[in-house]
C-alpha cells in the first residue's frame, strides 16, 4: 500500500478509501467523516446508529447518512475523532488504517502501527475544527452542506463554545463555516441541536445509555463511560432505576470493571453521575471528591468527559 499523506492529498490513492469515526457516532464524528471524504477523497462511513442530535443535523444540513462500515477486501480507512482501539469497529483491522485526524489525548489502548502513519492530533475543541483548518490551508472551500455538518461538529463538541475543551480556533472557524453554509445565526442552530438531543422521553433506557458511550482500558481495568448532554436533566434522573438496570446488563455483557453514566445539564453546566455499585462509588469518590447519595453523585462545574470526567478516573486507576 502506498504511503497516505495528509499533507499531499493529490498524491494519495483513494480507491476503496473510507473515513470513519468511533462506535457512538456524534455530530463531530459524522461531520468530520463527511468533511475528510470531501477534502481528501473517499467516502464517509459510520460505526453505529446516530443519536437524536446527529440525526437532526444530517436532516437539517441536507446530507445523506453515511453508510455503515463493513468488511471490504483491500479497504483503506482514515480515522476521525478517536484514536483508541476500544472505540474501533470490529470490521476494521489496524492494517486497514492509513491516517488519523483527532482531538483526543493518546491514552491507554491507542491504535498502534508497524509503520509510520500520517496523524494529525491537536488539542482543539473538535475534529471538525481541524478539518476546517485543513480546508483553509489547502485553499479549498467546503460545499455548503459539508460546511454545515462541520459547523455542527464544532458546536456539538464545544457545547456552543461553553465546554472547557473549547479552544481559540473553534469559534472563528465556526463563524467562517456558518457563512459558507448560509446559516445566519449559528447560536440558534446550536440551540436547536441541543434541543433535539435533549428530549429523550421516547428513547429506551438502553439507547440513552449507549448513545454516547465509550470504552477505556486503564492499567488493565476496563471502564465504560456513557454521557447524555441535555437541557432536560430531570427527565433522565426520573429514569434512574431503568438506567441502573441497563448499566448492570452492559457491565456484565462487556466484562467491565467499572461503568458510569453522566447526565450533563447543558443549561446549568453541571453533571449528575449515576453510580451503579459500591465499586463505582469508591472510584468516583476518590476521583471526584464528592459524596454518593442514592446512586447519584452531583458534580458541579463538570461537563466534559474528555477533559474533566475521564482524566480524574484515569489518574486514580493509573496511580
Residue pairs with C-beta under 8 A, 6 or more apart in sequence:
1 13
1 76
1 98
2 12
2 13
3 116
3 118
4 12
4 13
4 76
4 78
4 98
4 99
4 118
5 11
5 12
5 118
6 40
6 99
6 101
6 118
6 120
6 134
7 118
9 39
9 40
9 41
9 138
12 40
12 41
13 76
14 40
14 41
14 42
14 76
16 72
16 74
16 75
16 76
17 40
17 41
17 42
17 43
17 75
17 76
17 77
17 78
17 98
18 37
18 42
18 43
18 44
18 45
18 69
18 75
18 76
18 77
18 78
19 32
19 33
19 34
19 36
19 37
19 40
19 42
19 43
19 44
19 45
19 77
19 78
19 79
19 80
20 33
20 44
20 45
20 46
20 47
20 69
20 77
20 78
20 79
20 80
20 89
20 92
21 28
21 29
21 30
21 32
21 33
21 46
21 47
21 79
21 80
21 81
21 82
21 127
22 29
22 47
22 81
22 82
22 84
22 87
22 88
22 214
23 47
23 48
23 87
23 88
23 89
23 213
23 214
23 215
24 48
24 51
24 210
24 211
24 212
24 213
24 214
25 46
25 47
25 48
25 49
25 50
25 51
25 54
26 51
26 53
26 54
26 81
26 156
26 157
26 212
27 53
27 54
27 57
27 149
27 152
27 153
27 155
27 156
27 157
27 193
28 81
28 126
28 127
28 128
28 153
28 154
28 156
28 157
29 46
29 80
29 81
29 82
29 127
29 153
30 44
30 46
30 50
30 54
30 57
30 58
30 66
30 149
30 153
31 57
31 128
31 131
31 149
31 150
31 151
31 152
31 153
32 80
32 81
32 101
32 126
32 127
32 128
32 130
32 131
32 150
32 153
33 44
33 45
33 46
33 66
33 80
34 44
34 63
34 66
34 146
34 149
34 150
35 128
35 131
35 132
35 135
35 142
35 146
35 149
35 150
35 153
36 42
36 44
36 78
36 80
36 101
36 131
37 43
37 44
38 142
38 143
38 146
39 131
39 134
39 135
39 138
39 140
39 142
40 78
40 99
42 76
42 78
43 66
43 67
44 66
45 66
45 67
45 68
45 69
46 65
46 66
46 67
46 68
46 69
47 68
47 69
47 88
47 89
50 58
50 65
51 197
51 211
51 212
52 196
52 197
52 199
52 200
52 203
52 211
53 156
53 193
53 194
53 196
53 197
54 152
54 156
55 65
55 196
56 192
56 193
56 196
56 197
57 148
57 149
57 152
57 156
57 193
58 64
58 65
58 149
60 148
60 152
60 189
60 192
61 145
61 148
61 149
61 152
61 181
62 145
62 148
63 145
63 146
63 148
63 149
69 89
69 91
69 92
70 91
71 91
75 96
76 96
76 98
77 92
77 96
77 97
77 98
78 97
78 98
78 99
78 100
78 101
79 88
79 97
79 99
79 100
79 101
79 102
79 111
80 100
80 101
80 102
80 127
80 131
81 101
81 102
81 103
81 104
81 126
81 127
82 88
82 102
82 104
83 100
83 102
83 104
83 106
83 110
83 111
83 121
84 104
84 107
84 108
84 109
84 110
84 111
84 214
84 215
84 216
85 109
85 110
85 111
86 109
86 214
86 215
86 216
86 217
87 214
87 215
88 111
94 111
94 112
94 113
97 111
97 113
97 117
98 117
98 118
99 117
99 118
99 119
99 120
100 111
100 117
100 118
100 119
100 120
100 121
101 119
101 120
101 121
101 127
101 130
101 131
101 134
102 119
102 120
102 121
102 127
102 130
103 121
103 122
103 123
103 124
103 125
103 126
103 127
103 129
103 130
103 157
104 121
104 306
105 306
106 121
107 216
107 218
107 314
108 216
108 217
108 218
108 219
108 314
109 216
109 217
120 130
120 134
122 130
123 167
124 130
124 167
124 169
124 170
125 154
125 157
125 158
125 161
125 163
125 165
125 166
125 167
125 169
125 170
126 153
126 154
126 156
126 157
126 158
126 170
127 153
127 157
128 149
128 150
128 151
128 152
128 153
128 154
128 157
129 153
129 154
129 167
129 169
129 170
129 173
129 174
131 150
132 142
132 150
132 154
132 173
132 176
132 177
133 169
133 173
135 141
135 142
136 173
136 176
141 180
142 150
142 177
142 180
144 180
144 181
144 182
145 181
147 177
147 178
147 180
147 181
148 177
148 181
148 183
150 177
151 174
151 177
151 178
151 181
151 183
151 186
151 189
152 189
152 193
154 170
154 173
154 174
154 177
155 174
155 186
155 189
155 190
155 193
156 190
156 193
157 163
157 165
158 165
158 166
158 170
159 166
159 194
159 229
159 266
159 303
160 187
160 190
160 191
160 194
161 170
161 171
161 174
162 266
162 269
162 303
163 303
163 304
163 307
164 303
164 304
164 307
164 308
165 304
165 306
165 307
174 186
175 186
178 184
178 186
178 189
183 189
194 229
194 231
194 266
195 231
197 229
197 230
198 229
198 230
198 231
198 232
198 235
198 266
199 232
199 235
200 208
200 228
200 230
200 232
200 235
200 236
201 235
203 211
205 239
205 242
205 243
205 245
205 246
206 246
206 249
206 250
208 228
208 236
208 239
208 243
209 226
209 243
209 246
209 247
209 250
209 261
210 226
210 250
211 226
211 228
212 226
212 227
212 228
212 229
213 224
213 225
213 226
213 227
213 250
214 224
214 225
214 226
214 305
215 222
215 223
215 224
215 254
215 256
216 222
216 223
216 224
216 225
216 310
216 314
217 223
218 313
218 314
218 317
218 318
219 317
219 318
221 257
221 258
221 317
222 254
222 255
222 256
222 257
222 258
223 256
223 257
223 258
223 259
223 260
223 313
223 317
224 250
224 251
224 254
224 256
224 258
224 259
224 260
225 259
225 260
225 261
225 262
225 305
225 309
225 310
225 313
226 259
226 260
226 261
226 262
227 261
227 262
227 264
227 305
227 309
228 236
228 261
228 262
228 263
228 264
229 264
229 266
229 303
230 236
230 263
230 264
230 265
230 266
231 265
231 266
231 267
233 263
233 264
233 265
233 272
236 243
236 263
237 263
237 272
237 296
240 274
240 295
240 296
243 261
243 274
244 274
244 276
244 295
247 259
247 261
247 274
247 276
248 276
250 256
250 259
251 258
251 259
251 276
257 279
258 279
258 280
258 283
258 313
259 276
259 280
260 273
260 274
260 275
260 276
260 280
260 284
260 309
260 313
261 273
261 274
262 271
262 272
262 273
262 274
262 299
262 305
262 309
263 271
263 272
263 273
263 274
264 270
264 271
264 303
265 271
265 272
266 303
269 301
269 303
270 298
270 299
270 300
270 301
270 302
270 303
271 298
271 299
271 302
271 303
271 309
272 296
272 297
272 298
272 299
273 284
273 288
273 296
273 297
273 298
273 299
273 309
274 295
274 296
275 281
275 284
275 292
275 295
275 296
275 297
276 295
281 292
281 297
283 313
283 316
283 317
284 290
284 292
284 297
284 313
285 291
285 292
285 297
286 316
287 312
287 313
287 315
287 316
288 297
288 299
288 302
288 312
290 297
290 298
290 299
291 297
299 309
302 308
302 309
